Amino acid sequence: MKTRNFIRILLLIIITILTSSAFLNLKGYSMEAGPGEGYATIYVYPALVNLTSPPYRAGDKFTVQVRIYTYSQVASWQAKLIYDNSTLKVASTTDAAYAQDYLFPTDSYVGVPASTGEINATHEYVMMTSATYGAVEFSGTDAGLLRINFTIVSLPAKGQTLSSVLWLEPEDTYTRDENIEVNDEERTDGYYQITTTEETPQPPPEPQPEPNNAENPPLEIIIAVVIIVAATVVILGLFLIKRREKPHGKR
């Protein structure tokens, strides 16, 4: 009987220890820093920039936006857009600015100028960020983050199309909640293409100088002059020889 009671008590102690360990582990896991409490979809608008040349030419500009959709508990954000520098360029940091229908109300956020730079030899980026004072959160359905003025660098040949991706780089494109934790996000890239429908006008050829006939007479004239001069010399020489051979009169 004592042996059975001892076994029961031992089993109860083991169960208690295991239950307590499981509870402590579960409690510790729930208190670890997790993802942000909010969510958002960050996207490029328009989804497809489809241009035609003409009327568009190299050096012309067009505008795209980076926007946020169905967002919740957003206290700060950052967006980094990468593009192909053989087709497009952002000429200056002033070509990127906050959107007109900006996410945060006036006087509620810290404004930061745009930054630009190179990713590699073929791609460059434009990036902006912002945060509210006091990490105040905002939620909504659709709002603007930034607008970017792109300059067209090159055009395709007639009947051809140039295209490239306007890529939202995942590591540097996000929103954060009031605890500065990254929210759950989806990102939708944009696309750019331009088609040439006419031949690109070529500059007129440079005028060629006309030949100067006075300085460069035709070969036939040069040969005729040489023959005439040579014949004159021969005749004159024969005349002088005969004159020397003629006998002089007696004294």
KEZA-225796 format. One record per residue: x, y, z of N, C-alpha, C in turn. Coordinates in steps of 0.001 Angstrom, whole numbers, plus 500000, padded with zeros to 6 digits. Layout:
BEGIN
XYZXYZXYZ/...
This chain:
BEGIN
500835498798500000500000500000500000500869501251500000/501879501209500881502802502346500938503529502521499612/503842501398498979504545501476497692503673502124496639/502383501787496613501466502393495631501324503893495868/501184504298497124501067505728497439502329506488497036/503461505860497269504726506502496881504798506715495362/504351505695494627504367505788493159503419506880492686/502208506953493333501245507993492952501807509396493214/502414509546494385502992510859494724504112511222493760/504931510234493407506039510470492476505520510877491106/504470510179490620503876510520489321503274511929489353/502625512312490470502034513644490596503103514723490542/504232514443491226505331515423491212505879515585489787/506062514465489076506590514526487710505649515293486788/504332514999486913503340515705486079503342517193486380/503449517553487644503473518970488041504680519681487454/505846519009487531507067519614486985506951519818485483/506442518814484772506305518920483315505313520005482926/504197520083483660503182521111483370503735522501483620/504466522659484709505057523976485024506069524386483975/506896523474483494507892523780482462507237524203481177/506174523466480811505466523821479577504848525200479682/504275525520480837503665526836481032504695527945480974/505837527719481617506888528734481615507432528957480216/507605527883479463508100528023478095507098528768477230/505814528474477384504787529146476602504729530621476951/504856530934478241504823532324478686506014533097478141/507204532486478149508387533139477628508273533400476141/507718532494475367507565532648473928506626533790473598/505543533939474342504557534973474056505110536357474339/506124536476475151506674537775475505507838538177474602/508251537289473692509332537646472776508846538679471764/509790539535471297509449540556470307508996539885469017/507836540237468543507281539640467326507111540670466235/506427540326465130506188541274464045505251542391464480/505206543438463690504331544558464014502872544154464042/502078544979464682500657544691464828499847545102463601/500444545892462707499707546379461553499997545602460287/499455546115459188499654545492457875499450546562456804/499925546269455614499776547227454514500166546565453201/499681547130452113500128546787450766500762548028450163/502019547954449798502729549064449164502852548739447679/502458549689446828502427549391445396502836550595444561/503232550308443321503595551359442352502373551671441504/502126552975441311500976553414440505501442554436439465/501054554281438199500293553170437650501114551885437606/500404550750437568501096549465437549501914549300436271/501434549883435169502154549839433893502192551241433295/503389551753433094503580553013432372503881552649430926/502934552887430043503054552485428634503089553737427765/504265554085427245504443555304426470504750554979425014/504525555967424158504794555832422730505621557013422263/506580556724421394507402557781420786507192557771419268/506776558935418676506351560153419356504988559963420029/504598560881420956505205562192421195506390562190422165/506570561132422946507649561161423933509004561021423262/509960561779423768511333561767423260512304561600424430/513535561278424120514575561224425149514702562599425807/514752562626427124514793563878427876513457564278428456/512342563705427938511023563993428493510861563304429843/509897563792430639509654563242431971508235562691432100/508071561742433015506756561247433399506810560929434894/505637560794435528505561560648436978504912559324437369/505497558661438358504872557503438993504777557774440491/503932557017441158503771557146442601504038555809443285/504478555891444534504474554738445426503378555018446443/502411554080446549501238554295447375501075553158448382/500133553352449312499868552353450355498370552082450379/498006550799450518496615550381450373496232549461451534/494987549630452019494452548803453105495500548659454216/495822549763454842496892549790455839496335549990457238/497079549488458199496657549571459596497862549759460494/497706550648461483498703550874462536500088551174461935/500113552208461109501354552632460467501840553919461133/503016553843461750503609555018462391504809555540461615/505391554711460748506505555147459907506586554224458700/507311554686457695507441553877456482508750554220455772/509134553345454862510273553585453973510018552852452666/510415553464451564510256552833450252511520553066449430/511993551997448798513178552054447947512814551461446590/512851552297445560512476551879444211513728551785443345/513935550626442716515105550375441876514678550348440415/515502550948439525515154551032438109516395550848437244/516162550575435970517228550349434982517723551699434470/518995552012434723519499553338434343519846553470432863/519705552387432074519903552510430634518653553033429945/517513552985430631516262553461430053515711554692430767/515994554815432081515428555901432879516488556482433814/516181557663434349517018558230435397516195559194436237/516610559362437485516081560409438351517168561471438400/516931562563437696517987563539437464518463564202438758/517559564368439738517915565072440969517049564554442102/517524564729443341516708564335444493515423565154444577/515399566326443946514175567132443941513110566542443031/513460565532442234512476564849441394511695563797442171/511940563669443459511166562778444324510671563580445525/509382563438445849508790564195446958507585563428447481/507092563846448637505901563213449191504700563456448274/503801562486448225502627562576447359501686563683447831/500839564157446907499904565225447262498890564741448300/498398563507448158497471562952449146498262562098450133/499200562736450811500172562016451632499509561276452792/500130560174453174499624559291454223499389560008455544/500378560792456012500283561423457320499756562860457178/498927563310458127498429564697458085499563565711458257/499314566913457782500300567987457910500665568223459383/501932568493459619502471568781460955502407567582461906/502228566382461360502201565204462232503404564292462023/504317564679461114505402563769460762506714564521460545/507796563756460581509130564274460290509410564038458802/509685565112458062509993564993456640511478564791456404/511806563892455503513199563591455174513367563687453653/514361564411453152514561564502451696514859563138451089/514571563013449808514845561764449083516346561551448941/516728560312448764518115559972448476518152559118447220/519236559250446459519424558464445241520829557873445243/521032556852444430522350556250444359522382555075443410/523547554461443301523749553322442408523628552009443170/522975551034442532522977549660443025524158548914442411/524297549054441103525426548490440355525569549301439070/526291548765438093526540549517436861525280549731436040/524255548909436231523062548978435385521807549456436109/521835549536437440520625549898438177520927550948439249/519946551837439439520025552876440456518751552857441291/518730553642442364517563553642443235517203555062443655/515949555222444077515486556428444753514746555957446000/514989556629447142514444556152448415513970557330449256/512840557114449974512325558107450908511820557398452153/511712558167453246511218557628454511510521558734455285/509758558333456305509075559319457139508542558622458388/508371559392459463507818558864460713506990559940461388/505970559531462099505119560477462809505765560892464128/505379562098464621505827562530465946505155561658467005/505942561129467921505378560320468995504888558963468557/505306558507467373504922557188466862503405557005466827/502690558067466432501232557975466288500906557114465074/499958556197465219499622555260464149498434555761463336/498443555383462046497335555724461163496892554475460413/495587554431460125495005553341459355494100553933458282/493930553193457169493071553710456101493002552734454936/492435553221453822492231552355452658493222552614451535/493559553884451266494485554183450179495056555582450379/496367555709450246497020557013450422498338557004449664/498839558207449395500101558335448686501280558372449641/502402557820449186503652557937449929504574558938449237/504993558634448009505862559562447287505555559532445801/505983560596445132505900560685443670507308560868443128/507551560292441954508887560320441358508773560774439920/509554561771439548509628562224438160510810561541437478/510508560625436566511542559925435814511829560657434510/513093560650434087513501561200432797513828560047431850/513282560103430625513543559072429623514965559237429105/515743558162429156517139558207428734517307557802427278/516648556727426865516859556197425514515549555727424908/515542555644423568514379555191422815514751553964421990/513794553061421770514080551901420918514012552287419445/514473551375418577514353551586417137512881551484416722/512570551906415505511195551891415016510613550480415093/509407550400415670508735549123415795509188548284416977/510145548792417774510667548048418915510159548667420226/510277547888421315509825548325422639510930548108423665/511164549122424476512056549004425630511197548857426882/511569547961427781510793547773429001511720547510430178/511236547825431369512003547576432593511038547531433770/511539546987434885510740546837436105511038548000437043/509993548543437649510137549517438725509948548727440019/511073548317440606511089547273441635511152547863443034/510183547480443872510210547844445286511094546845446023/512255547296446438513232546418447074512709545984448458/512548544671448713511851544208449923512494544627451240/513810544538451356514447544805452646514321546258453077/514236547172452121514179548600452445512829549221452113/511799548399451929510446548899451693509526548261452732/509013549075453673508242548514454783507488549628455507/506601549215456437505991550128457401506275549584458800/506196550460459800506398550062461200505249550585462052/504964549871463138503927550313464056504528551218465130/503735551545466163504206552467467199505358551900468019/505523550584467999506624549947468722507869549768467851/507855550401466697508965550355465731509201548925465239/508141548144465185508229546793464659507666546770463244/508302546012462368507900545968460969506559545257460834/505621545896460151504301545315459929504347544239458840/503238543518458741503086542524457682502730543259456393/503523543045455327503332543810454097503298542947452855/502602543461451877502702542961450513503236544098449651/503975543760448611504550544772447716504210544421446280/503817545428445518503484545223444112504342546151443268/505212545576442434506108546364441592505342547016440442/506007547942439772505463548563438573506300548204437357/505798548544436166506491548223434917506449549440433995/507543549625433275507664550743432326508008550191430952/507348550729429926507734550375428560507441551542427625/508248551640426576508068552683425571508302552072424195/507424552401423253507473551858421898507652553000420907/508546552817419956508769553812418908507973553410417675/507148554333417170506304554054416004506824554719414740/507792555624414855508364556311413695509881556264413786/510515556458412629511970556532412618512429557718413443/513437557509414216514010558618414968514664559594414006/514259560863414008514850561806413053516358561916413202/517045561846412058518499561964412042518910563386411673/519995563890412221520444565236411860520851565275410394/520609566401409700520989566496408282522495566375408121/522941565802407001524391565657406790525062567012406656/526290567082407076527041568329406978527371568616405519/527242569886405082527548570221403680529015569979403358/529253569389402194530615569121401754531127570283400897/532379570679401081532909571793400259532981571398398791/532591572349397917532661572092396477534109572140396001/534467571315395007535853571324394503536199572647393855/537396573117394096537882574370393530538614574066392226/537906574300391076538488573980389771539686574855389429/539723576073389979540828576970389659542127576448390279/542027575901391482543220575414392160543553573987391766/542562573251391353542774571850390992542242571601389578/543000572022388479542521571821387107542468570341386767/541611569970385835541522568573385425542858568072384877/543044566766384945544287566147384491544532566382383002/543457566383382215543609566581380772544253567927380452/543848568963381175544401570297380934545883570329381309/546216569676382424547618569651382849548481568975381793/548008567842381229548767567117380209548931567981378959/547880568665378526547958569509377335548970570629377509/548967571246378683549916572333378950551344571806378902/551577570624379496552925570034379481553374569776378060/552471569229377218552829568943375810553176570214375069/552364571254375272552614572528374570553956573111374986/554240573090376278555509573639376760556675572843376194/556542571495376224557623570661375697557849570912374213/556752571025373421556874571279371985557526572628371728/557170573601372520557762574935372366559256574894372628/559645574162373654561064574055373978561820573368372843/561240572299372301561897571573371195562056572467369979/560999573154369578561059574040368390562083575143368599/562093575728369764563037576794370043564468576266369993/564657575053370499565991574478370466566471574219369045/565586573689368192565957573446366788566275574754366075/565514575776366355565758577069365728567136577612366093/567513577495367319568822578002367749569952577188367135/569750575873367020570804575036366420571031575417364966/569987575565364199570127575934362784570760577309362631/570459578170363500571024579512363406572530579498363623/573020578628364490574438578521364742575153577878363544/574496576957362873575119576260361757575175577123360493/574474578194360344574450579036359140575796579744358986/576485579653357790577820580281357591577749581802357635/578816582367358168578867583816358268579406584406356954/579077585585356538579565586232355313581048586600355408/581772586636354167583167587032354125583322588482354394/584583588830354941584886590232355169585426590836353947/
